[in-house]
């Protein structure tokens, strides 16, 4: 029986809210990194470990979270993780050293996969295939707003009430989001429980036999690699001379994330019009142009480049997450978990390798690394997607 439009809208809102809560926590320190580096007297590479710790934790836990969700179900894991993630978010605000913050960022990262991977699997289960790309776009819209809010809100509040209180407000926002999802997201109806953890892990391993899934995992790696590389080190670029951006201005850079929000739900139509592979290749081409614009000195051109990077990255993320749920016919949560794992391994690699590029060649070296990854992504799509 078809759901009433109102019920459908509430489900979509809940899905977007779950995406929001995952990313508002994940990216909450990013605009603050230059300030934190100064407060704790460490360099860009060391303070960037705040981002690497959480992405590494996600990469380690995501496949197993997906397998667990294939056994236990969807909503209970999503809601439990949303409430639980507020705990390390608050505790890290009492930390006295960078390693202490890194520890709680790692714990925080362990709680993101039950939100990210299980929500995407929920979409693949509960919506018909023709609607998956559109609803995945709704999810990524929520995630993009969360990513923006995680940078923008702490950036503004840090100048007013300090970074510790700013992060505590992020925890409060997450708590409210958890209540919304609890009330608005129905229990799964189409979910078919796996025969046990062993069977779920076996299904997970079988995903590596599908070249389309493996290629999509690689695209996920490249998407977050480029996001972390660009938006982490552009903060250091603009915090230094001749720009000297404050935390508020650095947080405002992430308004560029919001430009993609009205576009993402239309991704399904674009795929139908152009074809998935052609559309992604065109998107990556524009993404390369955006990255090259980051080399220009004027702030206006840098912001234009960031906008193109944000829009193209979100489009690639929407298409690839939808493609995973459509391609995996069984063990969908574990497939999304593997995608999430490679996605966040890419984020960790983006922070680490671009940090080396920053230390050896400055901002131009960072951009060169980003463009190289984009070219690799295009080759993978051309070779393995249909």
Secondary structure, 3 states (H helix, E strand, C coil): CCCCHHHHHHHHHHHHHHHHHHHHHHCCCHHHHHHHHHHHCCCHHHHCHHHHHHHHHHHHHHHHHHHHHHHHCCHHHHHHHHHHHHHHHHHHHHCCCHHHHHHHHHHHHHCCHHHHHHHHHHHHHHCCHHHHHHHHHHHHHHHHHHHHHHHHHHHHHHHHHCHHHHHHHHHHHHHHHHHHHHHHCCCCCCCCCCCCHHHHHHHHHHHHHCHHHHHHHHHHHHHHHHHHHHHHHHHHHHHCCCCCCCHHHHHHHHHHHHHHHHHHCCHHHHHHHHCHHHHHHHHHHHHHHHHHHCCCCCHHHHHHHHHHHHHHHHHHHHHHHHHHHHHCCCCHHHHHHHHHHHHHHHHHHHHHHHHHHHHHHHHHHHHHHHHHHHHHHHHHHHHHCC
